[in-house]
């Protein structure tokens, strides 16, 4: 729930002010397809121009053809009218086709930028951001934005051009009568501003509740087993019902405001048309001379314009209301794309080593594998240090084991080695050089990292093993699997190495997934190995086989092993006992046993438990 609370805090920050720079950013996504945008603009102007011409054709028909009884002009007039209809139909067709392409292109670009950002962000971002929050940004919010930019913003071009054209034509036809019609525009503007602010506030609340619901759904699905074992179904349903109830109330409020907005605009439009009809009618009959002489055709054109001008204004108001509701989505997507990377290479490093997406591998130095912590302090949250003035010197090729109680800082140390996090104080040197002077990819490309709960991708076993080295041959994949004895269970499967593992490797046991992850790391041939309680999910017999294989693989390579089973680290070059973010004891297994300190107590206690477990199993 902490992740959801963090997301909620981020949502609240958005409500402090409206960031109008967002629209410039959104237009920039559209301008990446300048050809399509120009085509759509041209189609919009064409359609709007023909819409403006139609009332003028009506005026000509009334004043020249009907009033003048010029039947000889009917056929040419009809042909011109049909030509305009065909031309407008082609413009509408081009408009729809162009907008469809633009929508897909914008969605593609935004998702691509968002996914690229997610690849760049460090572990700390995922520590405090819920999966549901990210998924809502990538799926529903991006869809809303692409539709908004491609259709609503382009519709604004048509509406704007149409309204501007009508205003100009009315002023040209009779500027005095035009002012009578346009008098209703100021109150309409005031109403628009009022409703837009209200609608924006409620739609922001809807999007905030949507993020919470998406996160709750994700937690409910991922934690289904835990929910059932703890009999939490009723409580979870109550909590979810409360969240959806809040979203329903906010949605209803927003819908009611939107529903009120349209009839108000229609009412003002009717008032404007009524004024034009009354004043124009009095002028046609000669009862009023203040507006000058007005023909029946001109009056008909004026009425058409005065009623037509409010249609695009109403559409503009509806679009703007939709933009306000979607602006909440825009804020969240842009916030994701603009999220600063807490761990980022300097421009000088990028110049030499390249980026994660455009690496300059020709400039990469080889890694020997020495690692040194110099007065390193680290805190996940300000004021809560996990490591304090930590020093450690590891020679290239050494096998270092870390043991200690939960929360002592073992995983933090190896994550700092991998530069998944960076020290808040002090520095870490790889081969004698501060690793912030080299690129992240340069270091992480030479790392092999195996965690307690491995993740497999929804593809075949072969492709999962090959994931770290896409160019590896099938023979190399099989060799890596054999080295960790994964081939034994793989060959028993119906499709062998081409077996689909399912989402997250769900078709395999935890131990089988771990064997595949070991094979994957070995195939990548890293210079530095990190095993974070990597064998805790494997049975003792398989663990011993893997341990023998790892011993061979680790020869000449630097390795850090966070161990739960102390029997697996007896051969380590050095064992570090971590307590309270510091090294409490250090030495080989034999040296620490002679010391009879914390490690001795931990080892003997675990040895006794394992002995009792074996006796009970055999009995």
Secondary structure, 3 states (H helix, E strand, C coil): CHHHHHHHHHHHHHCCCCCCHHHHHHHHHHHCCHHHHHHHHHHHHHHHHHHHHHHHHHHHHHHHHHCCCCHHHHHHHHHHHHHHHHHHHHHHHHHHHHHHHHHHHHHHHHHHHHHHHHHHCCHHHHHHCCHHHHHHHHHHHHHHHHHHHHHHHHHHHHHHHHHHHHHHHHHHHHHHHHHHHHCCHHHHHHHHHHHHHHHHHHHHHHHHHHHHHHHHHHHHHHCHHHHHHCCCHHHHHHHHHHHHHHHHHHHHHHHHHHHHHHHHHHHHHHHHHHHHHHHHHHHHCCCCCCCCCCCHHHHHHHHHHHHHHHHHHHHHHHHHHHHHHHHHHHHHHHHHHCCCCCCCCCHHHHHHHECCCCECHHHCCCCCCCEEEEEEEEEEECCEEEEEEEEEEECCCCEEEEECCCCCCHHHHHHHHCCCCCCCEEEEEECCEEHHHCCHHHHHCCEEEECCCCCCCCCEHHHHHCCCCCCCCHHHHHHHHHHCCCHHHHCCCCCHHHCECCHHHCCCCHHHHHHHHHHHHHHHCCCEEEEECCCCCCCHHHHHHHHHHHHHHCCCCEEEEECCCHHHHCCCCEEEEEECCEEEEEECHHHHHHHCCHHHHHHHHHHHHHHHHHHHHHC
